[in-house]
Amino acid sequence: MTVVVGVGPLSADEVVSVARLDAPVALAPEALKEIARSREVIQGLADDVEPHYGVSTGFGALATRHIPAELRTQLQRSLVRSHAAGSGPEVEREVIRALMLLRLSTLATGRTGVRTETAEAYAALLNAGITPVVREYGSLGCSGDLAPLAHCALAVMGEGEVRDAGGVLKPAAEALAAAGITPVVLQEKEGLALINGTDGMLGMLLLAAHDLRRLLRTADIAAAMSVEGQLGTDAVFAADLQALRPHPGQADSAANLRALLSDSGVIASHRGPECTRVQDAYSLRCSPQVHGAVRDTLAHAELVASRELASAVDNPVVTLDGRVESNGNFHGAPVACVLDFLAISVADLASVAERRTDRFLDPARNHGLNAFLADDPGVDSGHMIAQYTQAAIVSELKRLAAPASVDSIPSSAMQEDHVSMGWSAARKLRRALDGLGRVLAVELYTGARALDMRAPLTPSPATAAVRDGLRETVPGPGPDRFLAPEIEAAVQYVVSGRAVDAAESVTGPLV
């Protein structure tokens, strides 16, 4: 469905839809009206003999120079060209599309002073599937994501490089011409309006939150398989016990575990008085507490993201009563902090998953399973090195948990003397989420093998459905095989959402 960009905020789902699913966009009539109204304010200042920052002056540390009218088109063009200074590998298409949509959303508020044709050009590029080439390095997160946004503005001008809808690298002028899009000649204030924003880091936060919601449900599934496969108890997940510590995320995770373990033949087999185990290890027993803390962290991050979605980030801005005022709203600190907070939580979530996996492999702790779940221990190594892979990723996630937002490096001749590093925080969170998906896939892969090895005991209907879904691409226990393709198949099973779908086919929607 078409995403209508109006004067109000977009939803997180709308951003994901445009970024990943190529949903078309359209500017609402009221947005076009508000854009035109604020442009009249800027035009009035452009004709004034007095200098006005961003309209008739230079930028940043060069803001003291008054620019005559005949040089202002060159001023805007030079601003974009000079700020399109990124370096390194190309940034992912979905990130760039999210960034462009979010910048368009700010333009649509009417607080930036651009012309309607400039906003319409952004919508046209998105609808044509044209993606400016944005490089990994260049943003300090203040004034927002300057370099990444400048690469997008450069493409709207018909300069620089883009990838067309088919992914082919082309000069921007060629791609725009093929799509019937006229390059924009930027006027007063417009170059500045196109590059002052937190859109890159916000876009990555929204995409990360969307993925982490699914991975949290997957973590509960993998934990349920581990509790079950290691002959643990589900009694500790009882609602009344969880209510003694009323963190909402913990309650949600425990509710999922109860649903996932319902009617488990494995758990029923050792529920009687003959069972001498007093309590399970922390990695099993405390799964709701750890998973819940990540959920609560994510809820806070989503709250910050919702506020940022409702923001009009630019400098200067056109106020509702027609003033043009400088401000500091472009600083990325609010977004940067929660991006780092999520990276810390992701590392912890992966860490507890790796500990649960390791317990499967140790005959001193796995309650009767073969060492390393090997078919013939000694001849076969089973999942020994799959856990090594997990451990290597977890170690990397701990390094990625070191916050970027505590760093700052002065720039622009000390005018921009404190920066957020929010873009860097977002980039490492994306890498961390990739690692988390792989760690959870290995736990699920190992848990499925253990449940098979518990036969004739039967797993719960939900965990059985997850195991059976995995078995469509990954065979069950047997002599050692080439593990890497099977691990990758498990990864795809997890990140595609098929594991969650399999569980929910039994339990209904998980929280």
Protein Blocks (a to p, Z undefined) as FASTA:
>chain_A
ZZdddfbdcdfklmmmmmmnopacdddfklmmmmmmmmmmmmmmmmpmbdcehklpcehj
llmpccdfklmmmmmmmmmmmmmmcgcjdddfklmmmmmmmmmmmmmnopnopafklmmm
mmmmmmnopacdddfbhpeoighjlklmmmmmmmmnopajdddfkopacdfklmmmmnop
acddddehklmmmmgccklmmmmmmmmmmmmmmmmmmmmmmmmmmmmmnopafklmpfkl
mmmmccfklmmmmmmmmmmmgoiaklmmmmpmklmbfbdcfklmmmmmmmmmmmmmmmmm
mmmmmmmmmpccddddddfkopacddfklpcklmmmmmmmmmmmmmmmmmmmmmmmmmmm
mmklngopaehhiabghjagkjmmmmmmmmmmmmmmmmmmpcfklgccdeehhlamccfk
lmmmmmmmmmmmmmmmmmmmmmmmmmmmmmmmmpcbdcdfklmmmmmmmmmmmccddddd
dfklmmmmmmmmmmnommmmmmmmmnopaZZ
